């Protein structure tokens, strides 16, 4: 009998648990350890942030579902790793601490035969002084709780402007010089603009995009050349046209380094230090690793074997200049090189480097997006990790035949551009590959045209809404859920 422990119950962790439980018989144990008692469909938080959905539309409790499906669950947070065992427990294990119930605050050693680290990122608001959700007129849509508070504040601001007739300023974008997840901020700014436009107060609001991207439409993926109708355009041109059409201003090449009430202090690649004033801001924080420690059998710290911020996997982490980076630097199996029974799909793995070109100003401040690994890539990498573990258990196959690098993996992103049955809109973008391969596709900015394209319109809204319900159906493991792709 094998015991597979999964740390985290987000898109990656939940996906891995579901596939493992479906394909392994009950003599094998599948155990999820997560501090969160609920599953949340994070991509729809932006709709919570404009009052079109509530928490109940995007979350459901994990424990009843896992009990029904035969998946173990501990509501606890991982504290430290012992991949070789310790003097307390011979088998490899992790130390966890319960976060609720009668055992809250108590620790336990959880052993495993296979470990999947799907803990995702720490929302590192603390890396930008003053960037605290609900404080200083700044908000977040990173969790459903954050998004609920953002809508409350936005609604109050709209009501105040309507009552007083005074103008207001809104800033949406990134809150750190190396933040990722520009896509979520892009969706939110378009949805906020539509809500304000629908209120009849659009002329009273100045809405500005503030980002660490070098150009609009970078999205942490170095931008892209895409098919748009009958012509080829850059993602920068597409986003610019959308912003111009909606009267949204933009500031790029800039990293926020401090927040005070109603003021974002930032510096740009030209070395200038500036201020942006606002009445409401939603700025995506930096993502970081959780700061886990690891220890060998003798009790000596060996964290460097497992972590480089995030978890080390089968990537090329050697230091080399940007010009020598290749698509082959990216991992394929998400297996830790030191311990072959440990894997890290989704956001939990340490990327070998950024996808966008690294840039810094004369003062040495690095200003460029970290690479995105959310959504579709998280689900795909989690499934392939689960399938490799299943092969090892069932067939004793140590070759890890299931592989999927972000450099040969495509992704589809449906970005909501405004909610409404007949007035809504969505920006549909497919990218292949996610990590550009400039050797294979030198004339099209590292990606294959035909598989990299964009569109915008009402159909995009309906597709986004359909996917919301489809992926929640899948996450709830309802009949034939596995037919729905990751």
C-alpha positions in Angstrom: 0.0 0.0 0.0 1.2 3.5 -0.9 0.5 6.7 0.9 0.4 9.9 -1.2 0.3 13.2 0.8 -0.7 16.4 -1.0 0.1 19.7 0.6 -2.5 22.3 -0.5 -6.0 22.1 -1.9 -5.9 24.8 -4.6 -6.2 24.0 -8.3 -3.0 21.9 -8.4 -3.5 20.1 -5.1 -7.2 19.4 -5.6 -6.6 18.2 -9.2 -3.9 15.8 -8.2 -6.0 14.4 -5.4 -9.0 13.8 -7.6 -7.0 12.0 -10.3 -5.1 9.9 -7.8 -8.3 8.8 -6.0 -10.1 7.9 -9.2 -7.3 5.8 -10.6 -5.9 4.1 -7.5 -7.8 1.5 -5.6 -8.7 2.0 -1.9 -5.7 0.0 -0.6 -3.7 3.2 -1.4 -4.2 6.3 0.8 -4.6 9.7 -0.6 -4.3 12.5 2.0 -4.7 16.2 1.5 -3.3 18.6 4.1 -4.5 22.2 3.7 -5.1 25.1 6.1 -8.1 26.0 4.1 -11.4 24.2 4.6 -12.9 25.4 1.3 -12.0 25.0 -2.3 -12.3 28.3 -4.2 -12.4 28.8 -8.0 -9.9 31.7 -8.0 -10.4 32.9 -11.6 -13.9 34.1 -10.7 -12.8 36.3 -7.8 -12.8 39.2 -10.2 -16.6 38.9 -10.5 -16.9 38.8 -6.7 -14.9 42.0 -6.8 -17.7 43.8 -8.8 -20.7 42.3 -7.0 -21.7 39.9 -9.7 -21.0 36.8 -7.7 -20.8 36.0 -4.0 -18.6 33.7 -2.0 -21.1 30.9 -2.3 -20.8 31.0 -6.1 -17.1 30.2 -6.1 -16.4 28.1 -3.0 -17.5 24.8 -1.4 -16.4 22.9 1.6 -13.7 20.2 1.0 -14.2 17.9 4.0 -17.7 16.4 3.0 -16.5 15.9 -0.6 -13.3 14.2 0.4 -15.1 12.0 2.9 -17.5 10.9 0.1 -14.7 10.2 -2.3 -12.4 8.4 0.1 -9.8 11.2 0.3 -8.3 11.9 3.7 -8.2 15.5 4.9 -6.3 17.4 7.6 -7.0 21.1 8.1 -3.4 22.0 9.0 -0.5 23.9 7.6 2.9 22.3 6.8 5.7 23.6 9.0 8.8 21.7 7.9 10.1 18.8 5.7 12.0 15.6 6.7 12.5 13.9 3.3 14.9 11.3 4.9 12.9 10.7 8.1 14.2 11.7 11.5 14.9 10.3 14.9 11.2 10.7 15.7 9.9 8.8 12.6 11.9 6.6 10.2 9.8 7.2 7.1 9.9 10.5 5.2 7.5 12.9 6.7 6.4 16.5 7.1 5.5 18.3 10.3 2.1 20.0 10.3 0.2 22.2 12.7 -3.6 22.0 13.0 -5.3 25.4 12.4 -8.8 24.7 13.7 -10.9 22.5 16.0 -9.9 20.7 19.2 -6.3 20.1 17.9 -5.7 23.7 16.9 -2.1 24.7 17.6 -0.9 21.1 18.0 1.7 19.5 15.8 1.8 16.1 14.1 4.3 14.2 11.9 2.6 13.0 8.7 4.6 10.2 6.9 4.4 9.5 3.1 5.6 7.4 0.3 5.0 10.2 -2.2 4.7 13.9 -1.5 3.1 16.5 -3.8 3.8 20.0 -2.7 1.0 22.1 -4.1 1.1 24.9 -1.5 1.1 27.6 -4.1 2.5 31.1 -3.3 2.5 33.2 -0.2 0.7 36.5 -1.0 3.6 38.7 -0.1 1.8 42.0 0.6 4.6 42.6 3.2 7.2 43.1 0.4 5.5 46.4 -0.4 5.3 48.6 2.7 1.7 49.7 3.3 0.1 47.3 0.7 -2.4 45.7 3.0 -5.9 44.7 1.8 -8.5 47.0 3.2 -6.0 49.5 4.4 -4.9 52.8 2.8 -7.7 52.5 0.2 -6.0 49.5 -1.4 -7.7 46.2 -2.0 -7.1 42.7 -3.5 -9.0 40.1 -5.5 -6.6 37.3 -4.7 -9.0 35.5 -2.3 -12.8 35.6 -2.2 -12.6 37.4 1.2 -10.4 40.1 -0.3 -12.7 40.4 -3.4 -15.8 40.8 -1.2 -14.1 43.7 0.6 -13.0 45.2 -2.7 -16.6 45.3 -4.0 -17.9 46.8 -0.7 -15.3 49.7 -1.0 -15.9 50.2 -4.7 -19.6 50.3 -4.3 -19.3 52.9 -1.5 -17.0 55.0 -3.7 -19.4 55.0 -6.6 -22.2 56.0 -4.2 -20.1 58.8 -2.8 -19.3 60.2 -6.2 -23.0 60.0 -7.2 -23.9 61.9 -4.1 -21.2 64.6 -4.1 -20.5 64.9 -7.8 -16.8 65.0 -7.1 -14.3 63.2 -9.3 -12.4 60.1 -8.2 -9.3 58.2 -9.2 -8.9 54.4 -9.5 -5.6 52.6 -10.0 -5.4 48.9 -10.8 -2.4 46.8 -11.7 0.7 45.4 -9.9 1.8 46.4 -6.4 5.5 45.3 -6.6 8.3 45.6 -9.1 8.3 41.8 -9.7 4.6 40.9 -9.2 3.0 38.4 -11.5 -0.7 37.7 -12.3 -1.2 40.7 -14.5 -4.0 38.8 -16.2 -6.2 39.0 -13.1 -5.6 42.7 -12.7 -6.3 43.2 -16.5 -9.7 41.5 -16.0 -10.5 43.5 -13.0 -9.8 46.9 -14.5 -12.0 46.1 -17.5 -14.8 44.9 -15.2 -14.5 47.9 -12.9 -14.6 50.3 -15.9 -17.8 48.6 -17.1 -19.5 48.8 -13.6 -18.7 52.5 -13.5 -19.8 53.1 -17.0 -23.1 51.3 -16.3 -23.6 53.6 -13.3 -23.6 56.6 -15.6 -20.6 58.1 -13.8 -17.8 57.2 -16.2 -16.9 60.9 -16.8 -16.3 61.3 -13.0 -13.7 58.6 -12.8 -10.0 58.5 -13.9 -9.0 54.9 -14.3 -5.3 54.1 -14.6 -3.4 50.8 -15.2 -0.1 50.7 -13.3 2.2 47.8 -14.1 5.7 46.5 -14.0 5.4 45.3 -17.6 7.7 46.8 -20.2 4.9 47.0 -22.7 1.1 46.6 -22.4 0.1 43.0 -22.9 3.3 41.4 -21.6 1.4 39.4 -18.9 4.6 38.0 -17.6 5.1 36.1 -20.8 7.2 38.6 -22.8 4.1 39.6 -24.8 3.1 37.7 -27.9 2.4 38.1 -31.6 -1.1 36.7 -32.3 -3.7 36.2 -35.0 -6.5 38.7 -34.6 -9.1 38.4 -37.2 -7.3 38.5 -40.6 -4.2 40.1 -39.4 -1.3 39.6 -37.0 -0.9 42.0 -34.1 1.1 42.2 -30.9 -0.6 41.7 -27.6 0.6 45.3 -26.8 -1.4 46.6 -29.7 -4.5 44.6 -28.7 -4.5 45.8 -25.0 -3.7 49.4 -26.1 -6.8 49.4 -28.4 -9.0 48.0 -25.6 -7.7 50.6 -23.1 -8.1 53.5 -25.6 -11.6 52.4 -26.4 -12.5 52.5 -22.7 -10.6 55.7 -21.8 -8.2 53.8 -19.5 -4.8 55.5 -19.0 -1.7 53.4 -18.4 1.7 53.6 -16.7 4.1 50.8 -17.5 7.8 50.0 -16.7 7.1 50.8 -13.1 7.5 49.1 -9.7 5.5 50.2 -6.7 7.7 50.3 -3.6 5.5 51.9 -1.0 1.8 52.7 -0.3 0.4 55.4 1.9 -3.3 56.3 2.1 -4.4 57.2 -1.3 -0.8 57.3 -2.7 1.3 54.7 -4.5 5.0 55.6 -4.6 6.8 54.0 -7.6 10.0 54.1 -9.6 10.4 53.3 -13.2 13.1 52.0 -15.5 14.1 55.6 -16.3 15.1 55.9 -12.7 12.3 58.4 -11.9 10.5 58.3 -8.6 6.9 59.3 -8.8 3.5 59.2 -7.0 0.1 58.1 -8.2 -2.9 59.3 -6.2 -6.1 57.3 -5.9 -9.4 56.9 -4.1 -9.5 53.1 -4.7 -6.7 50.8 -5.8 -6.4 47.0 -6.5 -2.7 46.1 -6.8 -1.6 42.5 -7.1 1.1 41.7 -4.5 4.4 39.8 -5.1 4.2 36.1 -4.8 6.8 34.3 -2.8 7.6 30.9 -1.3 6.4 30.1 2.2 9.8 30.0 3.8 9.7 26.2 4.6 12.7 24.5 6.2 13.9 21.0 5.4 16.1 18.7 7.6 18.1 15.5 6.8 18.1 12.3 8.9 20.6 13.7 11.3 18.5 16.8 11.9 20.8 19.1 10.0 19.1 21.7 7.8 19.2 20.9 4.1 16.6 23.4 2.8 18.7 24.1 -0.3 18.0 20.6 -1.5 14.3 21.3 -1.6 13.8 25.0 -2.0 15.0 28.1 -3.8 12.1 30.2 -2.5 9.7 27.8 -4.2 10.5 24.1 -4.6 13.3 22.9 -6.8 12.3 20.5 -9.6 13.8 19.2 -12.9 14.7 22.6 -14.3 18.0 24.2 -15.3 18.7 26.6 -12.4 22.3 27.4 -13.5 23.2 31.1 -13.6 23.5 32.3 -17.1 22.8 35.5 -19.0 19.4 36.2 -20.6 20.8 35.5 -24.1 21.6 31.9 -23.2 18.1 31.1 -21.7 16.3 28.4 -23.7 12.9 26.8 -23.7 14.7 23.6 -22.5 15.5 25.3 -19.1 11.9 24.6 -18.0 10.8 21.5 -16.1 8.9 18.6 -17.6 8.1 16.2 -14.7 8.2 18.6 -11.6 10.2 16.0 -9.6 12.7 17.2 -7.0 16.2 16.3 -8.2 17.3 15.2 -4.7 14.3 13.2 -3.6 12.5 11.3 -6.4 9.3 10.8 -4.4 8.7 14.6 -4.0 6.9 16.6 -6.7 5.8 20.3 -7.0 3.3 21.2 -9.7 1.6 24.6 -10.3 2.9 27.7 -8.6 4.8 25.7 -6.0 7.7 24.9 -8.3 10.6 27.3 -8.6 10.9 28.7 -12.2 14.4 28.6 -13.7 14.1 32.3 -14.6 11.5 34.8 -15.7 9.8 34.6 -19.1 9.9 38.3 -19.7 13.2 39.9 -20.3 14.8 41.0 -16.9 15.3 44.7 -16.7 16.6 47.1 -14.0 17.2 50.9 -13.7 20.4 52.7 -13.0 19.7 52.4 -9.2 19.7 48.6 -9.6 15.9 48.1 -9.0 14.7 45.2 -11.0 11.4 45.9 -12.7 9.8 43.1 -14.6 7.0 40.5 -14.1 7.7 37.1 -12.5 6.4 34.2 -14.6 2.8 33.2 -14.3 2.0 29.5 -13.5 -1.7 29.8 -12.4 -4.9 28.3 -13.8 -4.5 26.0 -16.7 -0.8 25.2 -16.3 -1.4 24.4 -12.6 -4.1 21.8 -13.5 -2.1 20.3 -16.4 1.1 19.9 -14.3 -0.8 18.5 -11.3 -2.5 15.8 -13.5 0.8 14.7 -15.1 2.4 14.4 -11.6 -0.5 12.3 -10.5 -0.3 10.1 -13.5 3.5 9.5 -13.0 2.9 8.5 -9.4 0.1 6.2 -10.5 2.4 4.6 -13.0 5.1 4.1 -10.4 2.6 2.5 -8.0 0.7 0.3 -10.5 3.5 -0.6 -13.0 6.7 0.2 -11.0 7.5 2.6 -13.8 10.3 4.9 -12.7 10.8 6.6 -16.1 8.1 9.3 -15.6 6.6 9.0 -19.0 4.1 11.8 -18.5 5.8 15.0 -19.3 4.7 18.6 -19.9 7.0 21.6 -20.1 5.5 25.1 -20.2 7.8 25.5 -23.2 5.8 22.9 -25.2 2.4 23.5 -23.5 -0.3 25.8 -24.7 -2.7 27.7 -22.6 -6.1 29.3 -23.2 -7.0 32.4 -21.2 -10.5 33.9 -21.3 -10.2 37.3 -19.6 -13.5 38.8 -18.6 -13.8 42.3 -20.0 -17.2 43.1 -18.4 -20.1 41.1 -17.0 -23.5 41.1 -18.7 -25.8 38.7 -20.5 -26.0 40.9 -23.6 -23.6 43.7 -22.8 -20.7 41.6 -21.4 -17.4 41.0 -23.1 -14.4 38.7 -22.9 -10.9 38.8 -24.3 -10.0 35.3 -25.5 -6.3 34.6 -25.9 -4.6 31.3 -26.7 -0.8 31.0 -26.5 1.4 28.2 -27.7 3.8 27.6 -26.2 3.5 29.5 -22.9 7.3 29.9 -22.6 8.4 31.2 -26.0 10.7 29.1 -28.1 12.7 31.6 -30.1 14.7 28.8 -31.9 11.7 27.0 -33.1 9.6 30.0 -33.9 12.2 32.8 -34.6 10.0 34.9 -36.9 6.9 35.0 -34.7 8.3 36.0 -31.3 8.8 32.4 -30.1 5.2 31.2 -30.6 3.3 29.4 -33.3 0.8 31.5 -35.2 -2.5 29.8 -35.7 -2.2 28.4 -32.2 -1.6 31.8 -30.7 -4.6 34.1 -31.4 -6.9 36.6 -29.8 -10.5 37.8 -30.0 -12.8 40.0 -28.1 -16.6 40.1 -27.8 -19.8 38.9 -26.1 -18.9 35.3 -27.0 -15.9 35.6 -24.8 -18.1 36.5 -21.8 -20.3 33.5 -22.3 -17.4 31.2 -22.7 -15.8 32.5 -19.5 -19.1 32.0 -17.7 -19.5 28.5 -19.1 -16.0 27.6 -18.0 -16.8 28.9 -14.5 -19.6 26.4 -14.1 -17.8 23.6 -15.9 -14.7 23.8 -13.7 -16.7 24.0 -10.5 -18.6 20.9 -11.7 -15.2 19.2 -12.3 -13.9 20.3 -8.9 -16.9 18.8 -7.2 -16.1 15.5 -8.9 -19.6 15.1 -10.2 -20.3 12.3 -12.7 -17.8 12.0 -15.5 -15.9 15.1 -14.2 -12.6 13.8 -15.7 -13.9 14.3 -19.2 -13.6 18.0 -18.7 -9.9 18.9 -19.6 -7.6 20.7 -17.3 
